Amino acid sequence: MTRLFVRHTVADYSAWRKFYDAFDTERRHLGVKAYGVYRSSENGNDVTAWHDFETTDQAKVFMGSDALRHAMKNAGVQGAPSIWIANEA
């Protein structure tokens, strides 16, 4: 199991969440098996999401997806996200 973590700041969490939820079908089509979203307790627009994949390659394809880039832009993601991939130990 591979877990992809993405942390970014969004302009407005509520607006971002609507886009995130609407992307669910595409997310699953791109290999996401499970996911979760967390918000900073100090800044509700500081969001960390994790996504589980069968393989690291699937996680990389997901992150390279034009559909994901487009969705992030339209959802109000500000700046470049911090991204890291980890494998279950």
C-alpha positions in Angstrom: 0.0 0.0 0.0 1.3 3.5 -0.9 0.0 6.6 0.7 0.3 10.0 -0.9 0.2 13.1 1.3 -0.5 16.6 -0.1 -0.4 19.7 2.0 -1.5 23.1 0.6 -3.2 26.3 1.5 -6.6 27.1 -0.1 -8.3 30.4 -0.5 -11.5 29.2 1.1 -11.9 25.7 2.7 -15.7 25.4 2.1 -15.3 26.3 -1.6 -12.2 23.9 -1.9 -14.1 21.1 -0.3 -17.0 21.3 -2.8 -14.4 20.8 -5.6 -12.6 18.0 -3.7 -15.9 16.1 -3.2 -17.0 16.6 -6.8 -13.7 15.1 -7.9 -14.4 11.7 -6.2 -15.3 9.8 -9.4 -12.1 11.0 -11.2 -10.1 10.3 -8.0 -11.2 6.7 -7.9 -10.7 6.3 -11.7 -7.1 7.4 -11.1 -6.6 4.6 -8.6 -7.4 6.1 -5.2 -8.6 3.3 -2.8 -9.1 5.5 0.3 -8.5 9.0 1.4 -8.8 11.5 4.2 -8.7 15.3 4.7 -7.3 17.2 7.7 -7.3 20.9 8.5 -4.8 22.7 10.6 -6.2 23.6 14.1 -4.6 27.0 13.7 -5.5 27.8 10.1 -8.6 26.1 8.6 -7.3 26.9 5.1 -4.2 24.8 5.7 -5.3 21.4 4.3 -3.5 18.1 4.3 -5.1 15.2 2.3 -3.9 11.6 2.0 -4.8 9.2 -0.7 -4.0 5.4 -0.7 -3.0 3.5 -3.9 -2.0 0.0 -4.7 1.4 1.1 -6.0 3.8 4.1 -6.0 3.4 4.3 -9.8 -0.4 4.9 -9.4 0.3 7.7 -6.9 2.7 9.3 -9.4 0.2 9.1 -12.2 -2.4 10.7 -10.0 -0.2 13.6 -9.1 0.8 14.1 -12.8 -2.8 14.1 -13.9 -4.0 17.1 -15.9 -7.5 16.6 -14.4 -6.0 16.9 -10.9 -4.0 20.1 -11.8 -7.2 21.6 -13.3 -9.3 20.7 -10.2 -6.7 22.1 -7.8 -6.5 25.4 -9.7 -10.3 25.8 -9.8 -10.7 24.8 -6.2 -8.5 27.7 -5.0 -5.2 26.0 -4.1 -2.7 28.7 -3.4 1.0 28.2 -4.2 2.8 24.9 -4.7 1.7 22.0 -2.5 4.0 19.9 -0.3 3.8 16.4 -1.6 5.3 13.2 -0.2 4.8 9.5 -0.9 5.3 6.8 1.7 4.9 3.0 1.6 3.4 1.0 4.4 6.1 -0.5 6.6 
